[in-house]
Amino acid sequence: MDYQSTRNPMLKASSAQAVLDGLAPDGGLYTMPSMKDIAFDWKSVLDMDTQGMATEILSALLPSFTKDEMRVLVKNAYTGRFETEDLTPTVRVGDDTVLELFRGPTSAFKDVALSMLPQLMTAARKKCGVDDEILILTATSGDTGKAAMEGFCDVPGTKIIVFYPDGGVSPVQKAQMATQAGNNTCVCAVRGNFDDAQTGVKNVFAAVTEGKLLDGKGVRLSSANSINIGRLAPQVVYYFRAYANLVKDGTLQAGDKVDFCVPTGNFGDILAGWFAKALGLPVGTLICASNANNVLTDFLKTGRYDKNRPFYKTVSPSMDILVSSNLERLLYLLSDDAALVRSLMEQLKTEGAYQVPETLLARLHEAFWQGCCDDEGTKNAIGMVWREYGYLCDTHTAVAWDVAQQYKAEHPAHNHVVILSTASPYKFPAAVLAGIGHSAKGDEFDVMEQVRNETGVPIPKNLAGLRERSVRHKDVIDREAMLDYVLAKAAEKEWF
Ligand SMILES: *Cc1c(COP(=O)(O)O)cnc(C)c1O
């Protein structure tokens, strides 16, 4: 099975090439032609450990890699890097299950994918006979950047530049990035919001490809954003992990359906859930949870995507996104119509909006439900979950928790609900502390201590002592300067 662009079925690439390139040359996203091309026996993985599941699922989704090759890559990516060997534990909270995706090296759910991507990418580089050094460009709303650098840190043959919106990430996220170790890592703030940074990265890719600006220079660009299929595929695994855990503890019988509620930004995490469903996992409804930037809530209700609206900075900043890039893959896979996708994406670019046909909207409604929760609701949810169940959740998880309760209230016959928890509460301590009814004193690092003193929940190792680490990355630039910045960095042999 070859991959192809979401905008042109003639533009094909092996799955290894798709991982290496990140974005298709026409600006589309690489996708399998159809999920039906993938044969997968979902029941056969339920008794496996998480690494075994990952091996089966990833070699099915990325057929350039044999099962034996994949087993080694999975082992390299995950062994000893997470708090628990099952990587993503499940916890019962009231009537629902919380799937904890934040037990990795940077306390963010993106660790699951970004531990795996460098392995896939360096293996893909060998498979495709590429000698060039790989320069990863990533735009981040906070968590991706740190997790990507941790994944790529000192991986031979790779370098990584992370752009984040200046003032658009939490102080802890900023400290995590600015203190990043490694001789191949680079962090730069961009004046603007996340969409500016992400559009800027896309424009750099386009300019470099069109102008052949790096040809013959021994460097090639790639992406670690969730537009890379190598980012998306590893996320499918934890949907299976959660399901298998629920079968094991007797909450479910194999075959029963489960609803998943996903705090959504760029639509990568929830799309991985749709992939799991397409591979046969008994998924009922995928509930798309948004914060005040509820462009996806409106879209899933009406079929009209409209990014012409105010942009809010919320207490769940990793979801402060108005252009959800991965939605494009879903639109393609549900419509099987690359020409339609091309035209919709063209309208998004020129008018900032598009409307999908009725038939496509009906297919969206079969698989998805949607809801949103503002900052007030987010803090209330944190307080409520803490008081009722003694469970401390972060702001993104709280959005999902609130939307899951909305869903259940409207659907009395719902299935068991799994809420995806995407960050440690210690990544957003001020909002979490406010949620449990205390006012913050001092800077965000003091607030972490306060949260620990109030709740007794331990601070993850990678976040404790962050304040004492020395800052290594200080650059701030205008978004118009991103291309020149990348070209200058690409020409520098040694960064440190
Ligand atoms: C990235 C992120 C999300 C959103 O995930 P998408 O795949 O972009 O939809 C949610 N919560 C946290 C904490 C994140 O870092």
The ligand as an SDF file (V2000), in Angstrom:
LIG
                    3D

 15 15  0  0  0  0  0  0  0  0999 V2000
   -1.6230   18.9830   21.5280 C   0  0  0  0  0  0  0  0  0  0  0  0
   -2.4990   18.9150   22.6910 C   0  0  0  0  0  0  0  0  0  0  0  0
   -3.8810   18.7190   22.5600 C   0  0  0  0  0  0  0  0  0  0  0  0
   -4.5580   18.6550   21.2010 C   0  0  0  0  0  0  0  0  0  0  0  0
   -4.2200   17.5180   20.4520 O   0  0  0  0  0  0  0  0  0  0  0  0
   -4.4420   17.5250   18.8730 P   0  0  0  0  0  0  0  0  0  0  0  0
   -3.8710   16.2570   18.3900 O   0  0  0  0  0  0  0  0  0  0  0  0
   -3.7180   18.7300   18.3510 O   0  0  0  0  0  0  0  0  0  0  0  0
   -5.9010   17.6350   18.6520 O   0  0  0  0  0  0  0  0  0  0  0  0
   -4.6300   18.6090   23.7150 C   0  0  0  0  0  0  0  0  0  0  0  0
   -4.0750   18.7210   24.9300 N   0  0  0  0  0  0  0  0  0  0  0  0
   -2.7490   18.9120   25.1000 C   0  0  0  0  0  0  0  0  0  0  0  0
   -2.2020   19.0480   26.4710 C   0  0  0  0  0  0  0  0  0  0  0  0
   -1.9260   19.0080   23.9840 C   0  0  0  0  0  0  0  0  0  0  0  0
   -0.6240   19.2080   24.1720 O   0  0  0  0  0  0  0  0  0  0  0  0
  1  2  1  0
  2  3  1  0
  2 14  2  0
  3  4  1  0
  3 10  2  0
  4  5  1  0
  5  6  1  0
  6  7  2  0
  6  8  1  0
  6  9  1  0
 10 11  1  0
 11 12  2  0
 12 13  1  0
 12 14  1  0
 14 15  1  0
M  END
$$$$
